[in-house]
Amino acid sequence: MIALGSDHGGYALKKEIMKHLDEKGIAYKDFGTYTEDSCDYPLYGEEVGKAVVSGEYERGIIICGTGIGISIAANKVRGVRAALCGDCYSAEFTRRHNDANVLALGARVIGPGLALKIVDIFLNTEFEGGRHAKRVDLISDIEARHI
Ligand code: RB5
């Protein structure tokens, strides 16, 4: 199950992603926003982050205009590793090496074709573990000290 969220800047791309997930038979829940009216991206970053760390949702996908604000917000939730990706290589390696559990996209930065490719890679790539697990643990240690 995937948790989705966006502000108004990411709303149209989120709709495209929902259609794409429907076609692939992948279940998701949309945590808002539900209209194109101007709204505040931190709220949706936090909601999706909470959903993912609750364990009820395997991964999250969050979208705003740049993908930056909403990823910063989601990363304030303990246990979230949100990665802003604008290319396929980053999407693959943030899963393989960082075990990113939330994908952030910038709807005003990349087009829908590339965004859907990035989504597919993010959802279909496994964490490699090994030496990367130790590094992810070090990130958690920072979180424990500062958040
Ligand atoms: C909204 O205008 C815009 O600031 C937001 O979507 C995002 O780009 C913030 O980082």
Backbone and ligand atoms as CSV (ligand in chain L), in Angstrom:
chain,resi,resn,atom,element,x,y,z
A,1,MET,N,N,0.853,-1.204,0.000
A,1,MET,CA,C,0.000,0.000,0.000
A,1,MET,C,C,0.886,1.250,0.000
A,2,ILE,N,N,0.533,2.186,-0.857
A,2,ILE,CA,C,1.333,3.398,-1.022
A,2,ILE,C,C,0.561,4.594,-0.461
A,3,ALA,N,N,1.254,5.455,0.266
A,3,ALA,CA,C,0.651,6.694,0.760
A,3,ALA,C,C,1.045,7.831,-0.175
A,4,LEU,N,N,0.057,8.565,-0.650
A,4,LEU,CA,C,0.302,9.674,-1.573
A,4,LEU,C,C,-0.090,10.994,-0.931
A,5,GLY,N,N,0.639,12.042,-1.281
A,5,GLY,CA,C,0.260,13.370,-0.803
A,5,GLY,C,C,0.884,14.436,-1.672
A,6,SER,N,N,0.201,15.567,-1.751
A,6,SER,CA,C,0.746,16.690,-2.531
A,6,SER,C,C,0.134,17.983,-2.028
A,7,ASP,N,N,0.753,19.090,-2.416
A,7,ASP,CA,C,0.067,20.374,-2.285
A,7,ASP,C,C,-0.585,20.668,-3.634
A,8,HIS,N,N,-1.080,21.900,-3.804
A,8,HIS,CA,C,-1.736,22.276,-5.062
A,8,HIS,C,C,-0.778,22.181,-6.246
A,9,GLY,N,N,0.514,22.488,-6.013
A,9,GLY,CA,C,1.500,22.460,-7.095
A,9,GLY,C,C,1.736,21.051,-7.622
A,10,GLY,N,N,1.482,20.061,-6.776
A,10,GLY,CA,C,1.697,18.669,-7.176
A,10,GLY,C,C,0.419,17.919,-7.472
A,11,TYR,N,N,-0.704,18.609,-7.356
A,11,TYR,CA,C,-2.003,17.933,-7.455
A,11,TYR,C,C,-2.204,17.220,-8.817
A,12,ALA,N,N,-1.924,17.924,-9.911
A,12,ALA,CA,C,-2.170,17.339,-11.239
A,12,ALA,C,C,-1.268,16.123,-11.469
A,13,LEU,N,N,-0.012,16.220,-11.050
A,13,LEU,CA,C,0.889,15.070,-11.226
A,13,LEU,C,C,0.448,13.908,-10.333
A,14,LYS,N,N,-0.025,14.230,-9.140
A,14,LYS,CA,C,-0.509,13.153,-8.254
A,14,LYS,C,C,-1.651,12.400,-8.916
A,15,LYS,N,N,-2.543,13.129,-9.597
A,15,LYS,CA,C,-3.660,12.473,-10.303
A,15,LYS,C,C,-3.127,11.511,-11.369
A,16,GLU,N,N,-2.084,11.934,-12.085
A,16,GLU,CA,C,-1.477,11.074,-13.120
A,16,GLU,C,C,-0.879,9.831,-12.475
A,17,ILE,N,N,-0.245,10.020,-11.336
A,17,ILE,CA,C,0.362,8.881,-10.633
A,17,ILE,C,C,-0.722,7.934,-10.140
A,18,MET,N,N,-1.830,8.468,-9.658
A,18,MET,CA,C,-2.930,7.619,-9.194
A,18,MET,C,C,-3.474,6.773,-10.351
A,19,LYS,N,N,-3.601,7.396,-11.523
A,19,LYS,CA,C,-4.092,6.672,-12.704
A,19,LYS,C,C,-3.110,5.550,-13.065
A,20,HIS,N,N,-1.842,5.871,-13.012
A,20,HIS,CA,C,-0.771,4.915,-13.317
A,20,HIS,C,C,-0.808,3.735,-12.330
A,21,LEU,N,N,-0.963,4.032,-11.048
A,21,LEU,CA,C,-1.014,2.961,-10.041
A,21,LEU,C,C,-2.276,2.116,-10.229
A,22,ASP,N,N,-3.386,2.774,-10.577
A,22,ASP,CA,C,-4.634,2.037,-10.861
A,22,ASP,C,C,-4.398,1.034,-11.989
A,23,GLU,N,N,-3.750,1.492,-13.057
A,23,GLU,CA,C,-3.493,0.627,-14.214
A,23,GLU,C,C,-2.620,-0.567,-13.836
A,24,LYS,N,N,-1.746,-0.363,-12.861
A,24,LYS,CA,C,-0.844,-1.438,-12.440
A,24,LYS,C,C,-1.422,-2.265,-11.302
A,25,GLY,N,N,-2.590,-1.884,-10.831
A,25,GLY,CA,C,-3.220,-2.624,-9.734
A,25,GLY,C,C,-2.509,-2.448,-8.408
A,26,ILE,N,N,-1.863,-1.302,-8.244
A,26,ILE,CA,C,-1.156,-1.019,-6.974
A,26,ILE,C,C,-2.066,-0.172,-6.082
A,27,ALA,N,N,-2.281,-0.635,-4.854
A,27,ALA,CA,C,-3.184,0.058,-3.935
A,27,ALA,C,C,-2.508,1.280,-3.320
A,28,TYR,N,N,-3.300,2.311,-3.086
A,28,TYR,CA,C,-2.765,3.529,-2.482
A,28,TYR,C,C,-3.874,4.249,-1.727
A,29,LYS,N,N,-3.443,5.186,-0.880
A,29,LYS,CA,C,-4.387,6.114,-0.259
A,29,LYS,C,C,-3.872,7.530,-0.480
A,30,ASP,N,N,-4.770,8.399,-0.880
A,30,ASP,CA,C,-4.414,9.797,-1.093
A,30,ASP,C,C,-4.692,10.591,0.184
A,31,PHE,N,N,-3.641,11.138,0.776
A,31,PHE,CA,C,-3.768,11.914,2.012
A,31,PHE,C,C,-4.005,13.406,1.747
A,32,GLY,N,N,-4.346,13.756,0.519
A,32,GLY,CA,C,-4.630,15.153,0.191
A,32,GLY,C,C,-3.404,15.851,-0.386
A,33,THR,N,N,-3.568,16.996,-0.841
A,33,THR,CA,C,-4.738,17.841,-0.940
A,33,THR,C,C,-5.679,17.304,-2.022
A,34,TYR,N,N,-6.925,17.724,-1.955
A,34,TYR,CA,C,-7.916,17.160,-2.865
A,34,TYR,C,C,-8.424,18.155,-3.898
A,35,THR,N,N,-7.864,19.349,-3.920
A,35,THR,CA,C,-8.256,20.347,-4.925
A,35,THR,C,C,-7.002,21.099,-5.359
A,36,GLU,N,N,-7.169,21.967,-6.356
A,36,GLU,CA,C,-6.030,22.775,-6.805
A,36,GLU,C,C,-5.944,24.108,-6.065
A,37,ASP,N,N,-6.755,24.272,-5.041
A,37,ASP,CA,C,-6.687,25.507,-4.245
A,37,ASP,C,C,-5.361,25.569,-3.493
A,38,SER,N,N,-4.840,26.757,-3.359
A,38,SER,CA,C,-3.552,26.935,-2.686
A,38,SER,C,C,-3.605,26.393,-1.245
A,39,CYS,N,N,-2.558,25.672,-0.873
A,39,CYS,CA,C,-2.526,25.071,0.470
A,39,CYS,C,C,-1.068,24.961,0.917
A,40,ASP,N,N,-0.846,24.387,2.081
A,40,ASP,CA,C,0.482,24.381,2.698
A,40,ASP,C,C,1.119,22.989,2.633
A,41,TYR,N,N,2.191,22.882,1.874
A,41,TYR,CA,C,2.822,21.572,1.636
A,41,TYR,C,C,3.297,20.836,2.892
A,42,PRO,N,N,3.719,21.536,3.989
A,42,PRO,CA,C,4.218,20.746,5.134
A,42,PRO,C,C,3.182,19.772,5.697
A,43,LEU,N,N,1.908,20.169,5.633
A,43,LEU,CA,C,0.847,19.313,6.196
A,43,LEU,C,C,0.818,17.949,5.522
A,44,TYR,N,N,1.000,17.948,4.209
A,44,TYR,CA,C,0.891,16.694,3.452
A,44,TYR,C,C,2.176,15.868,3.548
A,45,GLY,N,N,3.290,16.563,3.669
A,45,GLY,CA,C,4.552,15.850,3.909
A,45,GLY,C,C,4.490,15.112,5.235
A,46,GLU,N,N,3.956,15.771,6.240
A,46,GLU,CA,C,3.864,15.152,7.564
A,46,GLU,C,C,2.873,13.977,7.557
A,47,GLU,N,N,1.722,14.171,6.930
A,47,GLU,CA,C,0.704,13.099,6.919
A,47,GLU,C,C,1.239,11.837,6.244
A,48,VAL,N,N,1.882,12.012,5.100
A,48,VAL,CA,C,2.418,10.847,4.387
A,48,VAL,C,C,3.570,10.238,5.192
A,49,GLY,N,N,4.407,11.074,5.771
A,49,GLY,CA,C,5.504,10.562,6.599
A,49,GLY,C,C,4.980,9.721,7.754
A,50,LYS,N,N,3.973,10.229,8.444
A,50,LYS,CA,C,3.386,9.490,9.573
A,50,LYS,C,C,2.798,8.163,9.096
A,51,ALA,N,N,2.153,8.204,7.954
A,51,ALA,CA,C,1.527,6.979,7.421
A,51,ALA,C,C,2.588,5.910,7.149
A,52,VAL,N,N,3.719,6.326,6.619
A,52,VAL,CA,C,4.769,5.355,6.269
A,52,VAL,C,C,5.438,4.805,7.538
A,53,VAL,N,N,5.775,5.676,8.469
A,53,VAL,CA,C,6.465,5.156,9.663
A,53,VAL,C,C,5.515,4.363,10.570
A,54,SER,N,N,4.215,4.527,10.386
A,54,SER,CA,C,3.254,3.724,11.167
A,54,SER,C,C,3.358,2.245,10.779
A,55,GLY,N,N,3.910,1.987,9.597
A,55,GLY,CA,C,4.045,0.617,9.129
A,55,GLY,C,C,2.848,0.168,8.297
A,56,GLU,N,N,1.827,1.000,8.257
A,56,GLU,CA,C,0.621,0.629,7.508
A,56,GLU,C,C,0.822,0.792,5.994
A,57,TYR,N,N,1.739,1.683,5.643
A,57,TYR,CA,C,2.022,1.956,4.222
A,57,TYR,C,C,3.488,1.658,3.978
A,58,GLU,N,N,3.721,0.867,2.943
A,58,GLU,CA,C,5.089,0.432,2.611
A,58,GLU,C,C,5.992,1.587,2.192
A,59,ARG,N,N,5.450,2.435,1.325
A,59,ARG,CA,C,6.206,3.574,0.789
A,59,ARG,C,C,5.277,4.775,0.661
A,60,GLY,N,N,5.893,5.949,0.543
A,60,GLY,CA,C,5.127,7.165,0.307
A,60,GLY,C,C,5.615,7.866,-0.947
A,61,ILE,N,N,4.722,8.621,-1.559
A,61,ILE,CA,C,5.085,9.481,-2.688
A,61,ILE,C,C,4.479,10.855,-2.411
A,62,ILE,N,N,5.332,11.876,-2.403
A,62,ILE,CA,C,4.883,13.226,-2.084
A,62,ILE,C,C,5.309,14.174,-3.196
A,63,ILE,N,N,4.469,15.137,-3.485
A,63,ILE,CA,C,4.717,16.009,-4.632
A,63,ILE,C,C,4.358,17.451,-4.276
A,64,CYS,N,N,5.268,18.348,-4.590
A,64,CYS,CA,C,4.914,19.775,-4.570
A,64,CYS,C,C,5.531,20.391,-5.818
A,65,GLY,N,N,5.599,21.703,-5.890
A,65,GLY,CA,C,6.108,22.331,-7.107
A,65,GLY,C,C,7.531,21.915,-7.419
A,66,THR,N,N,8.397,22.079,-6.431
A,66,THR,CA,C,9.806,21.681,-6.606
A,66,THR,C,C,10.099,20.295,-6.039
A,67,GLY,N,N,9.263,19.830,-5.146
A,67,GLY,CA,C,9.537,18.596,-4.398
A,67,GLY,C,C,10.402,18.864,-3.175
A,68,ILE,N,N,10.901,20.082,-3.059
A,68,ILE,CA,C,11.843,20.382,-1.976
A,68,ILE,C,C,11.125,20.606,-0.645
A,69,GLY,N,N,10.160,21.516,-0.641
A,69,GLY,CA,C,9.493,21.839,0.622
A,69,GLY,C,C,8.841,20.630,1.257
A,70,ILE,N,N,8.142,19.867,0.452
A,70,ILE,CA,C,7.408,18.721,1.004
A,70,ILE,C,C,8.378,17.629,1.472
A,71,SER,N,N,9.542,17.507,0.825
A,71,SER,CA,C,10.514,16.503,1.279
A,71,SER,C,C,11.189,16.952,2.572
A,72,ILE,N,N,11.463,18.244,2.688
A,72,ILE,CA,C,12.031,18.743,3.951
A,72,ILE,C,C,11.063,18.455,5.087
A,73,ALA,N,N,9.776,18.738,4.854
A,73,ALA,CA,C,8.758,18.515,5.892
A,73,ALA,C,C,8.668,17.031,6.262
A,74,ALA,N,N,8.589,16.169,5.275
A,74,ALA,CA,C,8.447,14.727,5.550
A,74,ALA,C,C,9.660,14.209,6.314
A,75,ASN,N,N,10.830,14.746,5.995
A,75,ASN,CA,C,12.047,14.263,6.655
A,75,ASN,C,C,12.144,14.672,8.127
A,76,LYS,N,N,11.226,15.526,8.578
A,76,LYS,CA,C,11.185,15.871,10.006
A,76,LYS,C,C,10.454,14.808,10.824
A,77,VAL,N,N,9.780,13.901,10.145
A,77,VAL,CA,C,9.080,12.824,10.858
A,77,VAL,C,C,10.096,11.712,11.116
A,78,ARG,N,N,10.243,11.332,12.360
A,78,ARG,CA,C,11.232,10.325,12.728
A,78,ARG,C,C,10.984,9.010,11.966
A,79,GLY,N,N,12.019,8.554,11.303
A,79,GLY,CA,C,11.908,7.295,10.565
A,79,GLY,C,C,11.694,7.485,9.069
A,80,VAL,N,N,11.416,8.723,8.671
A,80,VAL,CA,C,11.236,8.988,7.233
A,80,VAL,C,C,12.592,9.228,6.582
A,81,ARG,N,N,12.780,8.597,5.434
A,81,ARG,CA,C,13.916,8.908,4.569
A,81,ARG,C,C,13.326,9.277,3.210
A,82,ALA,N,N,13.040,10.562,3.064
A,82,ALA,CA,C,12.418,11.043,1.834
A,82,ALA,C,C,13.496,11.508,0.871
A,83,ALA,N,N,13.416,11.044,-0.364
A,83,ALA,CA,C,14.411,11.388,-1.379
A,83,ALA,C,C,13.742,12.117,-2.540
A,84,LEU,N,N,14.244,13.301,-2.809
A,84,LEU,CA,C,13.766,14.070,-3.966
A,84,LEU,C,C,14.504,13.572,-5.200
A,85,CYS,N,N,13.780,13.040,-6.155
A,85,CYS,CA,C,14.415,12.470,-7.354
A,85,CYS,C,C,13.893,13.150,-8.626
A,86,GLY,N,N,14.841,13.516,-9.467
A,86,GLY,CA,C,14.485,14.108,-10.753
A,86,GLY,C,C,15.083,13.316,-11.901
A,87,ASP,N,N,15.602,12.134,-11.587
A,87,ASP,CA,C,16.180,11.276,-12.629
A,87,ASP,C,C,16.092,9.818,-12.177
A,88,CYS,N,N,16.222,8.908,-13.148
A,88,CYS,CA,C,16.030,7.476,-12.880
A,88,CYS,C,C,17.167,6.901,-12.030
A,89,TYR,N,N,18.383,7.376,-12.268
A,89,TYR,CA,C,19.535,6.848,-11.512
A,89,TYR,C,C,19.349,7.108,-10.013
A,90,SER,N,N,18.958,8.341,-9.679
A,90,SER,CA,C,18.763,8.673,-8.258
A,90,SER,C,C,17.655,7.828,-7.650
A,91,ALA,N,N,16.591,7.603,-8.404
A,91,ALA,CA,C,15.466,6.800,-7.891
A,91,ALA,C,C,15.936,5.374,-7.589
A,92,GLU,N,N,16.753,4.829,-8.478
A,92,GLU,CA,C,17.255,3.465,-8.257
A,92,GLU,C,C,18.175,3.409,-7.039
A,93,PHE,N,N,19.110,4.347,-6.988
A,93,PHE,CA,C,20.134,4.235,-5.939
A,93,PHE,C,C,19.679,4.733,-4.570
A,94,THR,N,N,18.653,5.566,-4.548
A,94,THR,CA,C,18.171,5.946,-3.223
A,94,THR,C,C,17.436,4.766,-2.583
A,95,ARG,N,N,16.933,3.857,-3.386
A,95,ARG,CA,C,16.376,2.619,-2.835
A,95,ARG,C,C,17.514,1.654,-2.486
A,96,ARG,N,N,18.425,1.445,-3.426
A,96,ARG,CA,C,19.483,0.452,-3.206
A,96,ARG,C,C,20.411,0.819,-2.056
A,97,HIS,N,N,20.720,2.089,-1.931
A,97,HIS,CA,C,21.729,2.493,-0.947
A,97,HIS,C,C,21.168,3.201,0.290
A,98,ASN,N,N,20.101,3.981,0.127
A,98,ASN,CA,C,19.587,4.764,1.272
A,98,ASN,C,C,18.335,4.153,1.885
A,99,ASP,N,N,17.783,3.130,1.263
A,99,ASP,CA,C,16.516,2.553,1.720
A,99,ASP,C,C,15.463,3.655,1.897
A,100,ALA,N,N,15.426,4.580,0.950
A,100,ALA,CA,C,14.437,5.677,1.029
A,100,ALA,C,C,13.039,5.081,1.079
A,101,ASN,N,N,12.235,5.594,1.997
A,101,ASN,CA,C,10.867,5.060,2.106
A,101,ASN,C,C,9.816,6.031,1.578
A,102,VAL,N,N,10.252,7.222,1.217
A,102,VAL,CA,C,9.337,8.205,0.621
A,102,VAL,C,C,10.033,8.832,-0.595
A,103,LEU,N,N,9.314,8.878,-1.699
A,103,LEU,CA,C,9.807,9.521,-2.923
A,103,LEU,C,C,9.178,10.905,-3.025
A,104,ALA,N,N,10.004,11.915,-3.248
A,104,ALA,CA,C,9.486,13.273,-3.470
A,104,ALA,C,C,9.732,13.663,-4.921
A,105,LEU,N,N,8.737,14.306,-5.510
A,105,LEU,CA,C,8.821,14.731,-6.909
A,105,LEU,C,C,8.471,16.214,-7.023
A,106,GLY,N,N,9.109,16.871,-7.969
A,106,GLY,CA,C,8.820,18.281,-8.241
A,106,GLY,C,C,8.011,18.398,-9.518
A,107,ALA,N,N,6.726,18.667,-9.373
A,107,ALA,CA,C,5.819,18.663,-10.527
A,107,ALA,C,C,6.090,19.810,-11.493
A,108,ARG,N,N,6.746,20.878,-10.974
A,108,ARG,CA,C,7.061,21.996,-11.868
A,108,ARG,C,C,8.470,21.877,-12.421
A,109,VAL,N,N,9.115,20.757,-12.129
A,109,VAL,CA,C,10.505,20.572,-12.549
A,109,VAL,C,C,10.617,19.485,-13.617
A,110,ILE,N,N,9.905,18.379,-13.404
A,110,ILE,CA,C,9.981,17.271,-14.371
A,110,ILE,C,C,8.597,17.022,-14.967
A,111,GLY,N,N,8.574,16.413,-16.143
A,111,GLY,CA,C,7.309,16.100,-16.811
A,111,GLY,C,C,6.731,14.788,-16.298
A,112,PRO,N,N,5.474,14.520,-16.637
A,112,PRO,CA,C,4.802,13.322,-16.137
A,112,PRO,C,C,5.427,12.012,-16.638
A,113,GLY,N,N,5.971,12.021,-17.861
A,113,GLY,CA,C,6.569,10.795,-18.394
A,113,GLY,C,C,7.733,10.338,-17.532
A,114,LEU,N,N,8.625,11.256,-17.252
A,114,LEU,CA,C,9.782,10.932,-16.405
A,114,LEU,C,C,9.326,10.613,-14.979
A,115,ALA,N,N,8.355,11.360,-14.488
A,115,ALA,CA,C,7.876,11.122,-13.111
A,115,ALA,C,C,7.356,9.691,-12.960
A,116,LEU,N,N,6.619,9.204,-13.937
A,116,LEU,CA,C,6.061,7.849,-13.822
A,116,LEU,C,C,7.163,6.793,-13.890
A,117,LYS,N,N,8.178,7.038,-14.698
A,117,LYS,CA,C,9.342,6.139,-14.745
A,117,LYS,C,C,10.015,6.069,-13.377
A,118,ILE,N,N,10.212,7.247,-12.789
A,118,ILE,CA,C,10.853,7.340,-11.476
A,118,ILE,C,C,10.021,6.593,-10.437
A,119,VAL,N,N,8.708,6.753,-10.499
A,119,VAL,CA,C,7.816,6.044,-9.565
A,119,VAL,C,C,8.005,4.536,-9.716
A,120,ASP,N,N,8.007,4.050,-10.950
A,120,ASP,CA,C,8.149,2.605,-11.176
A,120,ASP,C,C,9.469,2.085,-10.613
A,121,ILE,N,N,10.531,2.805,-10.876
A,121,ILE,CA,C,11.852,2.379,-10.372
A,121,ILE,C,C,11.856,2.396,-8.847
A,122,PHE,N,N,11.334,3.450,-8.281
A,122,PHE,CA,C,11.318,3.579,-6.813
A,122,PHE,C,C,10.537,2.427,-6.176
A,123,LEU,N,N,9.428,2.061,-6.780
A,123,LEU,CA,C,8.587,1.008,-6.177
A,123,LEU,C,C,9.115,-0.404,-6.438
A,124,ASN,N,N,9.985,-0.538,-7.438
A,124,ASN,CA,C,10.426,-1.887,-7.819
A,124,ASN,C,C,11.878,-2.195,-7.488
A,125,THR,N,N,12.524,-1.332,-6.754
A,125,THR,CA,C,13.943,-1.551,-6.438
A,125,THR,C,C,14.095,-1.829,-4.945
A,126,GLU,N,N,14.866,-2.866,-4.638
A,126,GLU,CA,C,15.064,-3.265,-3.233
A,126,GLU,C,C,16.334,-2.642,-2.647
A,127,PHE,N,N,16.328,-2.508,-1.341
A,127,PHE,CA,C,17.501,-2.042,-0.595
A,127,PHE,C,C,18.553,-3.148,-0.607
A,128,GLU,N,N,19.814,-2.761,-0.811
A,128,GLU,CA,C,20.887,-3.763,-0.877
A,128,GLU,C,C,21.364,-4.237,0.489
A,129,GLY,N,N,21.139,-3.420,1.527
A,129,GLY,CA,C,21.629,-3.802,2.858
A,129,GLY,C,C,23.150,-3.776,2.895
A,130,GLY,N,N,23.743,-4.738,3.655
A,130,GLY,CA,C,25.206,-4.820,3.747
A,130,GLY,C,C,25.798,-3.542,4.311
A,131,ARG,N,N,26.829,-3.037,3.645
A,131,ARG,CA,C,27.502,-1.838,4.167
A,131,ARG,C,C,26.564,-0.632,4.175
A,132,HIS,N,N,25.539,-0.670,3.330
A,132,HIS,CA,C,24.609,0.463,3.281
A,132,HIS,C,C,23.696,0.481,4.506
A,133,ALA,N,N,23.444,-0.678,5.083
A,133,ALA,CA,C,22.582,-0.746,6.279
A,133,ALA,C,C,23.239,0.017,7.426
A,134,LYS,N,N,24.553,-0.137,7.545
A,134,LYS,CA,C,25.279,0.562,8.611
A,134,LYS,C,C,25.139,2.084,8.430
A,135,ARG,N,N,25.182,2.531,7.189
A,135,ARG,CA,C,25.092,3.972,6.916
A,135,ARG,C,C,23.684,4.495,7.200
A,136,VAL,N,N,22.696,3.686,6.864
A,136,VAL,CA,C,21.315,4.090,7.167
A,136,VAL,C,C,21.124,4.142,8.689
A,137,ASP,N,N,21.748,3.196,9.396
A,137,ASP,CA,C,21.677,3.218,10.867
A,137,ASP,C,C,22.325,4.495,11.420
A,138,LEU,N,N,23.407,4.920,10.782
A,138,LEU,CA,C,24.062,6.160,11.233
A,138,LEU,C,C,23.138,7.367,11.039
A,139,ILE,N,N,22.337,7.333,9.979
A,139,ILE,CA,C,21.350,8.407,9.772
A,139,ILE,C,C,20.329,8.379,10.911
A,140,SER,N,N,19.892,7.172,11.270
A,140,SER,CA,C,18.920,7.055,12.378
A,140,SER,C,C,19.522,7.578,13.677
A,141,ASP,N,N,20.818,7.345,13.862
A,141,ASP,CA,C,21.477,7.848,15.070
A,141,ASP,C,C,21.428,9.385,15.118
A,142,ILE,N,N,21.646,10.003,13.986
A,142,ILE,CA,C,21.583,11.479,13.934
A,142,ILE,C,C,20.180,11.941,14.320
A,143,GLU,N,N,19.211,11.226,13.767
A,143,GLU,CA,C,17.808,11.557,14.046
A,143,GLU,C,C,17.525,11.456,15.549
A,144,ALA,N,N,18.018,10.378,16.142
A,144,ALA,CA,C,17.784,10.166,17.582
A,144,ALA,C,C,18.413,11.292,18.407
A,145,ARG,N,N,19.538,11.798,17.921
A,145,ARG,CA,C,20.214,12.860,18.681
A,145,ARG,C,C,19.576,14.231,18.510
A,146,HIS,N,N,18.982,14.460,17.336
A,146,HIS,CA,C,18.558,15.837,17.019
A,146,HIS,C,C,17.069,16.047,16.845
A,147,ILE,N,N,16.314,15.021,16.544
A,147,ILE,CA,C,14.878,15.254,16.281
A,147,ILE,C,C,14.065,14.829,17.488
L,1,RB5,C1,C,3.852,26.371,-3.863
L,1,RB5,O1,O,3.721,27.545,-4.588
L,1,RB5,C2,C,5.300,25.928,-3.829
L,1,RB5,O2,O,6.019,26.777,-2.988
L,1,RB5,C3,C,5.400,24.499,-3.373
L,1,RB5,O3,O,4.658,23.680,-4.214
L,1,RB5,C4,C,6.790,23.879,-3.328
L,1,RB5,O4,O,7.485,24.106,-4.507
L,1,RB5,C5,C,7.570,24.170,-2.119
L,1,RB5,O5,O,8.709,23.715,-1.938
